[in-house]
Amino acid sequence: MPQGLHIILTVNAAWNIANFRMPLIRALLANGHTVTVLAPKDDAVETLRNVGCQWVDLEIDKQGLNPLKDAKLIAEFRKHFKSLKPDIILSFTIKNNVFGALAAKPLRIPFVPNVTGLGTAFLSSGILLRLARGLYRTAFRSLPVVFFQNRDDRDLFVKFGLIAPNQAQLLPGSGIDLSAFSPAPYSDGTGALRYLFVGRIIRDKGVIEFVEAARIVKAERSNIRFQMLGAIGFANRTSIPVQQVQEWQDEGLIEYLGITTDVRVPMADSDCIVLPSYREGAPRTLIEGAALGRPAIATNVPGCNAVVDHGITGLLCAARDSSALACAMLQFGEMSQAERAEMGRKARSKIEKEYSVEHIIAAYRGVIAAMVK
């Protein structure tokens, strides 16, 4: 691979890179490259600087599609790309992928998007869906490589002609550091059974179904705790208000744990990770939980069903269906502690075989070597 390159990583939040791409950044820096993160400022900027990254602020509206604002975003990307003069750009998250690609093309800068999820627009219908497809088709046309995190998303893009089959490469999410996420001892079963949701508190993650399933299960069984960990107030059209979460907590349905800098502690304290999402790329929550040796209950949708093997490493249920989720929770509750722990061991084994971060680093090194001569 060429040495001494200037590589931009662009994403819609600096914390995303710091939380999910740090092993890749460390590997690129170790190879002697200069790494610049182009993302809006947040608390993760100092973390990125401390490991040796440069950081440049990016003004981006994360909510929905707005032609005027999105045209300005293309100009914003073009301004930064011309100023920074990178050898290659690695992109993550929807708007960075689409509008970053549109800005990079006329500048002839190699651009590698990673489709980490399809977002609300792809879960919609009508004009919004057609607009999203059209933007992807235009942005990704002629790009040598487009990374996908699951086969379903890849096949959907090929089916609708958004990319050619030879453009697509599969990656197992952002990978995971198996030494940092080592198996944690499983509960001895003497306390309450704890179901933990980890993710942004938005409707598309299945938060409403999680709460309604808690209501159903609590009516049938006692000594069960439902916990939620994640940020509230995200700039997302399906965001759930803080007041609503407080009402659920006051009603005794859930315990809101706020946010944390280390998810390993609350995950290790749980018996089961729950993610009733409507669609995922490669769900970090499920991958991290499995690496710690925790079984999962998730929806049978793209992304989730790639990580969870039904009846082996966890349970799958229908999406957007709180009753189906409650049934899965009750089924899990009927299992012995030994059976749950065995599911967790098999979950860890699957992650070791399929989701090691070394796979991701090798893939990016290969693409960089092929695209930058």
N, C-alpha and C positions, 0 to 999 in steps of 0.2 A: 504494500500500500504506500502511496506517496507520503512523504514526510513534510511536516511544517505547514499544513494546510490551515486556512481560516474557515471554520465550520460554524454556521449559524444553526441554532435550534430555536424554532419559534412555536409558541403555544399561547393559549388564551389566559394563562395565569402562571406566574413564576413558581408557585407552590406545586403545580402539576409536574414541572420538570424536576424540582427538588425532591419530591416524594416518589416519583415513578421512574425517573431517567438518570438518577445519580450514578448507578454503575456504568451506564453508557458514557456519561460525561467523564468519569474517572478514567475509563479505558481510552477515550479519545485524547485526553490530556496526557496520559502516560505514553501515548504514541507520538507525542511532541507537537500536537496540533493546538492552535488557538481556538477556543470555544467561546462564542458569544451567544447569550440567551436574549432573544428578542421577545419580550412579554411585558404585560402590565405589571407595575410595581405592587408588591405585597410583602409580607413578613419574611418570605423565603429568599429575597434578594441577597441579604447578607450571607445566608448559607451558601448560595451559589458563588458569591465573591470569595468566600473563605476557602473554597476548594480550588480556586484559580480561574473561575469563569469571568468573562466580561459580561456586563448586562446593559441593555439598552431598552428604554421605556417604549412601549407600544400602546397607542391609543386605539381601543377597540370596543365596540358595542357588542356585547355577547347576546343580546336579546333579539331573536327573530331576524327576518330579512327586511331591510329597508334600503331601497335602491340608491337613495342619495347618500346615506351613511356608508353603504358598502362601496360605492364609487370612491368616496373619500378614503376608505380603508385601503383600496388598491393603490391609490396615490401615496398613502402612508407607507405601505410596504415598499413601493418602488423607490421612494426617497431613502429609506434605510438601506435597501439593497445596493443602491448606487453609491451611497456614502461608505458603507462597510466593506464593499467589494469582497464578498465571501467566495471561496472556491466551490462550495456546495451548501445547500440549505436542507436541513432535516426538519420536517414540519409535523405537528400533532394538533389535534382538535379541528373542528369543522371549518370555521372561518379562516383560520390560518392556512389550512390545506387548500381551500378553494381560492381565496383572494390572494394568498401568497403565491400560488402557482400562476395565477393570471399576471401578477406583477413580475415574476421572475422570467417568464417566457421571452418577452422582447429584449431582456437584458442578457439572454443566453447563459443564465446561471443554472447549473444542474440543481434540480429540485426533487426531493423525495418525500411524498406525503405518506402518513401512516393513518389509515382510517380506523380510529379507536372507537368509533360508534357512529351511528347515523343521525342521532339527534331528533328533536321534535318535528322538524320539517318532514323527515322520512316516515314519521309515524302519523302524519296528517294525510289529507286527500285533496283532490281538486287542484286549484291553481298553485297553492303552496308546494305541493308535491311535484308538480310539473316544473315549477321554477327551480326547485332544488336539483332535480335530475338534469335540467338544462345547464345549470351552473357547473355541476360535476363533470358533465360530458365535455363542456368547453375547456374547463380548467385542466382536466387530466389527459386530454387528447395529446398524444405523442410523447407523454412522459415515459421514460424507459422502465421505471419501476413504481408500482403503487403497493405499499404494504397493507395487508388486512390482518385482523386479529382473529377472525373465524371464517369458516368456509361459507356460511350462509350469506354474510355481507359480500364476500367476493363473488359468489354465484349470482347474487342480485344485481351487482354492478355489471357483470358480463351479460346477464339476461336482458337488461334494458339498454345495452349498448353504450354504457357510460365509459367502459374501458374495453380493450381487447384482451382475450384470455392470456396472451403472453406477457402482458404488463404486470399481472398480479403475482405477488409472493405472499405466502402465509407466515406470520410470526406468532408465537405463543404469548400474546400480550406484551407487557413491558418486561417480562421475566421477573424472577424473584431471587434474591440472595438467600440461598438455602442455609447458610451458616447463621445469618442474622435472624431468619425465621426458622428456628429449630423446633422440633416437636416439644410441646409442653405437656406435663402430666395431666391426665384427664381427671375430671371430678370423680370423687368416690361415691357420689349419689346420695349423700346424706342430707344435702341442702335442697333448696328449691331448684327446679329445672329452669335453666336460663336460656331464653331465645334472644339473640342479639342481632339487630339490624345495624349495618354500618354503611353509610353513604350519604350523599346530599339529601336533605329533607325536601324532596320534590315528588310530585305525583307520579312521574314517569319511572321512578324507582320502586313503585308499589307501596309507598308509605301508607296510603289510605287502606289498602287491603291488609297490610300488616296490623294496623290498629283494629280494623273490624274483625280480623281473625282472632286477635287477642280478646276482643269482647265475647266472641263465640266460645273460645276455649275456656276462658275464665268462668263462664256460666256452667261448664261441665266438670272442670277440675280445679282444685285449689293448689297452693304451693307451686305456682308457676310464675316466673317473672319475665316480662317483655321489656327489653331495653333498646333504646335507639341512640346511636352515636353518629354525629355528623353535623355539618354546618347548616344553619338556617339562614334564610334571607339571600340565597343565591340569585344572581341576575338570570333568572330562567322563568319562562312563561308558565311553568307548572310548579313554581315554588310555593311552598305551604307557609302561611304566616306564623310568626312566633306565637301569637295569641292562640292559634288553633292547637299548637303543640302543648302550650300551657294548659289548655282546657282538657286535653287528653290526659295529661299528667294529674291534674286536679281530680279527674274522674277515677283515677286509679288504674287506668288501662295500661299505661306505659311509664317507664322511667326514662327521662331524657338525660343522657350523660354528657351532653355538650360536645366539645371537640377535644382532641388530644394530639400530642406530638408523637405518641407511640401507641399504635393500635394493638400491639402485641399483648399488652396487659389486659384490657377488657376482653379481647378475643380469647385469651387463655383462661379467663374467668368464666367463660360461657360454656354451655353444653352443645350449642348448635348455632351456626351462622345462618341468618335468614335474609334472602334477597329476592323479593317478589317483583323484580324489574320487568318492564314491558319489552325491553330489548337491550342487549349489551354488545360491546366489542369483545373484550376479554376481561371479565369483571375482576378487578383487583381484590375486592373484598373477599370473594370466594377463593381466589388463589392464595391469598395470605392466610385465611382461616384454615384451608386445607394443609398448607405448609406447617402450620402449628399443630396439625393433627385433629382438627375439628370437622365433624360432618356438617353438611349443609342442607337446608331446604331452600329450593329456588324454583323459579318458574321454568317451564319447558319452552324456552325461547332461545333464539340464536345468542351465542355467547355463554349464557348460563348452562345450557345443556352440553356445551363442549367441556366445561370444567367439572360438572357434577354427573356422575354415572348413577342413574336411578337404581336404588336398592343396594348399591355397592359402596359408594362414597357419600351418599346422602339420598334425598328424596326430591323428585320433581313434581310440580303440579301445574294446573292451568293458570295462565296469566289473567289478570284483571278479575279474579274470582276469589273473594275472601273466604267463601265456604270451602272451596278446594284447598286453599292454603290452611285453613283451620283443620281440615281432615288430615292433611299431611302432618301437622303439628301433633294432633292427637295420636296418629299412628306412631310417630317418633316417640311420643310419651309412653306408649305401651311397650316399647322395646326395653330390654334389660340394659343396665349400665355397661355390661361387658359387650353387648351387641353395638351400642353406640360407640364405645371406645374402638372397637374393631373397624367400624366405618371410618373413624378418624385416622386409623393407621393406614387403611387403604387409600384414603384421600392424600395423605402425605406421600405415599409411594407413587401415586399418579403424578403429583407435582414434581417429584424428583426426576421422573422419566421424561416429562413433557414441557415443563415450564421453567427450567433453569435459566438464569439471566445470561449464562454463557452462550446460549443459542442466539439470543438477540444481538449481543455484541459481535459475534462472528458474522451474522447476517449483514449488519451495518458496515462492518469492515470490508466485507466482500463487495457491497454496492458502491461504497466510496472508491475502492480500488478500480472498479469497472468504469465508473462515471467520470473520474478525475484523472487525467493522464499527465 
